[in-house]
Structures are given as structure tokens and as C-alpha cells.
Amino acid sequence: MTAGPVPLPTPQTAPFWDGTRNSELRVQRCRACSRHFFYPRPICRYCQSSDLEWVTTSGRATLASYIINYRPLPFFETKEPQVIALVDLEEGPRMVCTLIGVEPRPEAISIGMALYVSFEERGDQMLPVFGPVEVRNK
């Protein structure tokens, strides 16, 4: 379990957090234009339709960008460097998350690497985090 702030679901984000507690990464999909998007919102970011549904993603992603944070935030107990990543989900949306299962060194991380979702406990919530597929398959 990672110590840090516990996310507080809102009525709009509750389906996302309900999914994480079931080890599911959910995003919204527009029924009008069939596009997926993240972060939760009341209308489609592409066509402005309000005909939306929540769907479970494949959990697969690729690394689009990252930073290695060497300065621990005061509300986190860990003092180790943290890899903060921008990932492209297979379904299209981008998410910011923590990258796990890799050394926090640029030589160990490559843009475009295949990732999978996992979940870490944070208080009474579960946070999506991503790790390299090759680590998972070993």
C-alpha cells in the first residue's frame, strides 16, 4: 500500500472508482460517436453528446512520456524516486499515472514500451498504476 492522499469520488467519478475496486479500469465512451475519453465529464469531448456509457478497458497501454520525480511530496511516506507517466490506453485516451516495476532511471524506461494496468491500495480506494508487460510475463 502506498501512503498518500486518498481520492474522494464524486457522483461523476464514482463509476471509475467502483471499477478500480473491482480491478477494472473504466473510461467513458460516447454512444453517438463511439469514441472513448478520460477524465470523466458529462458530455463527449469530441461531439458534445450527453449519451455516454462507462466501459471497461483492456488494461493495455503504451508509454507516451514520463518524468522521474526525485523530490518526494510531503504527504507521501516514500522517499524513493517516483516515475510519473503519461500513458496511451489501447482504447485511445491518455492518462497520467505512476509507472511501477521499473528502475527509476532513463536507461530502464523507453517511450512506446508496452504497459499493463494494475491497482494499488490507497486508503479505501484502489489507484490504477501501470507496469511493463515484459515484467508481468516473467
C-alpha positions as a Python dict, from the first residue, in 0.01 Angstrom:
ca = {
    (1, 'M'): (0, 0, 0),
    (2, 'T'): (131, 344, -94),
    (3, 'A'): (79, 614, 164),
    (4, 'G'): (-58, 937, 28),
    (5, 'P'): (-381, 1125, -27),
    (6, 'V'): (-693, 916, -71),
    (7, 'P'): (-906, 1008, -375),
    (8, 'L'): (-1258, 1125, -295),
    (9, 'P'): (-1511, 1005, -553),
    (10, 'T'): (-1775, 1247, -676),
    (11, 'P'): (-2105, 1143, -833),
    (12, 'Q'): (-1943, 1189, -1175),
    (13, 'T'): (-1628, 986, -1094),
    (14, 'A'): (-1794, 713, -882),
    (15, 'P'): (-1820, 461, -1173),
    (16, 'F'): (-1445, 497, -1230),
    (17, 'W'): (-1361, 434, -863),
    (18, 'D'): (-1615, 150, -839),
    (19, 'G'): (-1429, -12, -1128),
    (20, 'T'): (-1088, 22, -967),
    (21, 'R'): (-1215, -154, -654),
    (22, 'N'): (-1305, -445, -887),
    (23, 'S'): (-963, -431, -1063),
    (24, 'E'): (-1123, -276, -1371),
    (25, 'L'): (-1001, 35, -1548),
    (26, 'R'): (-1313, 211, -1674),
    (27, 'V'): (-1343, 506, -1909),
    (28, 'Q'): (-1638, 676, -2071),
    (29, 'R'): (-1747, 601, -2427),
    (30, 'C'): (-1978, 817, -2632),
    (31, 'R'): (-2267, 622, -2783),
    (32, 'A'): (-2310, 889, -3054),
    (33, 'C'): (-1955, 893, -3196),
    (34, 'S'): (-1815, 571, -3035),
    (35, 'R'): (-1503, 745, -2901),
    (36, 'H'): (-1351, 675, -2561),
    (37, 'F'): (-1227, 951, -2332),
    (38, 'F'): (-1087, 1016, -1990),
    (39, 'Y'): (-1127, 1212, -1745),
    (40, 'P'): (-1497, 1176, -1652),
    (41, 'R'): (-1727, 1450, -1779),
    (42, 'P'): (-2098, 1497, -1852),
    (43, 'I'): (-2061, 1539, -2231),
    (44, 'C'): (-1843, 1390, -2503),
    (45, 'R'): (-1529, 1592, -2562),
    (46, 'Y'): (-1549, 1515, -2935),
    (47, 'C'): (-1913, 1562, -3037),
    (48, 'Q'): (-2071, 1714, -2723),
    (49, 'S'): (-2330, 1436, -2694),
    (50, 'S'): (-2455, 1351, -2347),
    (51, 'D'): (-2530, 990, -2448),
    (52, 'L'): (-2240, 831, -2261),
    (53, 'E'): (-2162, 495, -2105),
    (54, 'W'): (-1888, 352, -1885),
    (55, 'V'): (-1683, 69, -2036),
    (56, 'T'): (-1404, -148, -1901),
    (57, 'T'): (-1078, -108, -2092),
    (58, 'S'): (-840, -386, -2192),
    (59, 'G'): (-586, -256, -1941),
    (60, 'R'): (-321, -235, -2213),
    (61, 'A'): (-134, 88, -2284),
    (62, 'T'): (188, 232, -2423),
    (63, 'L'): (418, 482, -2259),
    (64, 'A'): (388, 826, -2419),
    (65, 'S'): (608, 1026, -2181),
    (66, 'Y'): (739, 1026, -1825),
    (67, 'I'): (931, 1215, -1561),
    (68, 'I'): (1130, 1083, -1269),
    (69, 'N'): (1036, 1274, -957),
    (70, 'Y'): (1328, 1278, -715),
    (71, 'R'): (1163, 1516, -469),
    (72, 'P'): (913, 1336, -250),
    (73, 'L'): (590, 1517, -189),
    (74, 'P'): (533, 1598, 178),
    (75, 'F'): (216, 1388, 206),
    (76, 'F'): (381, 1069, 70),
    (77, 'E'): (575, 844, 305),
    (78, 'T'): (808, 703, 40),
    (79, 'K'): (1134, 886, -22),
    (80, 'E'): (1226, 684, -332),
    (81, 'P'): (1213, 841, -678),
    (82, 'Q'): (874, 803, -842),
    (83, 'V'): (814, 759, -1216),
    (84, 'I'): (513, 964, -1322),
    (85, 'A'): (393, 856, -1664),
    (86, 'L'): (163, 967, -1943),
    (87, 'V'): (16, 654, -2099),
    (88, 'D'): (-195, 600, -2409),
    (89, 'L'): (-465, 342, -2344),
    (90, 'E'): (-532, 91, -2621),
    (91, 'E'): (-881, 243, -2650),
    (92, 'G'): (-740, 591, -2719),
    (93, 'P'): (-749, 809, -2404),
    (94, 'R'): (-438, 932, -2229),
    (95, 'M'): (-392, 904, -1853),
    (96, 'V'): (-139, 1027, -1602),
    (97, 'C'): (-33, 755, -1359),
    (98, 'T'): (257, 605, -1170),
    (99, 'L'): (485, 364, -1352),
    (100, 'I'): (578, 59, -1144),
    (101, 'G'): (810, -236, -1193),
    (102, 'V'): (1095, -38, -1348),
    (103, 'E'): (1410, 118, -1212),
    (104, 'P'): (1367, 496, -1188),
    (105, 'R'): (1646, 553, -1443),
    (106, 'P'): (1609, 676, -1803),
    (107, 'E'): (1808, 374, -1928),
    (108, 'A'): (1538, 142, -1789),
    (109, 'I'): (1240, 323, -1942),
    (110, 'S'): (1156, 363, -2311),
    (111, 'I'): (888, 565, -2484),
    (112, 'G'): (646, 329, -2658),
    (113, 'M'): (700, 42, -2415),
    (114, 'A'): (401, -187, -2373),
    (115, 'L'): (229, -150, -2036),
    (116, 'Y'): (-49, -317, -1840),
    (117, 'V'): (-270, -178, -1564),
    (118, 'S'): (-250, -290, -1205),
    (119, 'F'): (-407, -144, -893),
    (120, 'E'): (-256, -24, -567),
    (121, 'E'): (-447, 28, -246),
    (122, 'R'): (-473, 385, -121),
    (123, 'G'): (-691, 410, 187),
    (124, 'D'): (-1029, 270, 87),
    (125, 'Q'): (-962, 329, -285),
    (126, 'M'): (-758, 147, -547),
    (127, 'L'): (-538, 354, -780),
    (128, 'P'): (-455, 244, -1133),
    (129, 'V'): (-80, 213, -1194),
    (130, 'F'): (98, 74, -1499),
    (131, 'G'): (394, -160, -1536),
    (132, 'P'): (590, -304, -1829),
    (133, 'V'): (435, -606, -1999),
    (134, 'E'): (770, -790, -2010),
    (135, 'V'): (792, -774, -1628),
    (136, 'R'): (441, -915, -1596),
    (137, 'N'): (516, -1203, -1833),
    (138, 'K'): (828, -1321, -1644),
}
